[in-house]
């Protein structure tokens, strides 16, 4: 009991001494031990890493789950160490509504058949989104959280200890300074000077030891950056794969809708439903997404009521033809288009009423529509 009371009194005395030292430093009434420039740079880099990691983590969470209520629910499940229940994605919910609408409005009608096709595509998009969210959470969000809840808490704890050791050291320096000033006036303070010097040596040793521990932890931030860099690459790969899957699903849907639209509206010319963009590579989604130019989503579609263009009956204009170099391989979607091979030269020209994203291309005795974004027009 007496031991505990003494320890409590001692702790209270230390806390009071540190508070006095801290206050005097703030008012410029006490000297302060400064850390070296390298140490200060390590502290600044650690603080910056922590702040930006928090911001990136929060915004990535918003990207993956825009619903704030759902994010709060997931946070509570994680804190309770319980599995987050599976949630239907917006695409899957839309697919469900479309399928139910088709069933009620008539699955054999043109509208009902189209609803079913779009519903199947939206379901696949929802499944791809679910896979992306799961992969990104494991490979990107979890490492960021582990840093903030693990490594950073350890660094913060050691920094607080270092701050206390510095306050103790500066308080000892102040006591020694006062003892030496009193010694000059009376010889009876010799014991006080010896005691103050001993306390200073102990405080300096503890400060140096704590500074080294803190320095090693701060230098470990470089390893944190390397780990986060690897996680960032994995996040980009998963996001690229997700968008590549979405792109492929929508291409398939556009082809289905394009063929059915030609049967429903026979008076309307329907060209390719594939955008003017190079084909996706199944082995490298990153490369495929990076080389994907922006083009018309439904190209070559003639205005309603106009007759279809019959390219085989159209002669090239007397002037206005140009040479063009093909940038990417292109597979013709139907007989109205011209298949292309990368780096070949073809003759191109435009016809009145054509979609501006398309030109007529000629190679020898072959003729057909070609997407502008696949070409480099030569002077």
C-alpha positions, 0 to 999 in steps of 0.5 A: 500500500505504501509502495503504491502511494509512493509510486503514485506520488512520484508519477504525479511529481514527474508529470508536474515537472514535465508540465512546468517545463513544457509551459515555460518552453511555450512562453520562451522561459526555458531552453529546449533540446532541439532534434537534428535536421535529419530527425526532423525530416523523418518526423515530417515525412512520417506525418505526411505519410500518415495524413495522405494514407488516411485521405487515400484510404477514405476516398478509395472507400468512397469509390468502392462504396459510394453509399455512406450508410453502407460504409458505416455498416461495414465499419461496424462489422469490422470493428466487431470482427464479424463478416460483412454480409454480402450486398447486392450491387446496383448493377445486379439490382437493375438486372433484377428489375429489368428481368421482372419487367420483361416477365410482366410486360411480355418476354416475347415482345421486342421490348421484353427481349431487349430488357432480358438481354440488357438485364443479363449484361447488367448482371455480369457487370454487377458480378465484375464490380463485386469481384473488383471491390473484393480484390481492391479491399484485400490488396489495397485497403487492408494494407493501408488500414494495417499501417494506420492501426499498427505501425503508425500507432507504434510510431506515435507511442514512441514519439510521445515517449521521446517527447517525455524524455526530452522534457525530463532532460531539459528539466534536469538541465534547468535544475543543474543550471540553478544548482550551479548558480546557487553554488556560486553563492554558498558552498553548502550546495555542492551535494545539490550540484552532484545530484543534479549532474547525476540526474542529467546523465541518467536523463541524457542516456534515456533520451538518447536511447529513446531517440534511437528507437524512434529514429529506427521506426521513422526510417522504416517509413521507407519500407512502408512506401515500398509496400504501399507502392506494390499495393497500388500496382495491384489496385491498378491491375484489378481496376484495369481488369474490371474496366476491361471486363465491363468494356467487353460485356458492353461490346457483346451487348451492343452487338446483340442489340445492333443485330436485333435493331436491324430486324425491328427497324428494317428501314434503318441502316445499322452499322457496327455496334463496336466502338472505334477502338482497338480490340482488347487483349485477353492476356494484358488488360492493362495494355488493352485499356491503355490503348483504348481510344475514345470513339462513338459508341454506336457508329455509322447509324443513319438518321431515322427515315433515311435510306441505307448507304450502299457503299458498293454502288458509291463511286469515290469523289473526284477530289477529297480522297486521302491516304491513311495509315492504319494504327490498329488491327480492326475486324469488320463486324459486317459486310459494310465494313472493311477489315484493317491490318495495322501499318497498312495504307488505304485510301479514305474519303467521306460521303454526305450524311455519314457519321463523322466518326467513320470514313469509306476506306478502299484497298484494291477492289475492296471497299467498306466503312472504317473507324476514324480513330483507327487511322492516321490521316496523311497529307 
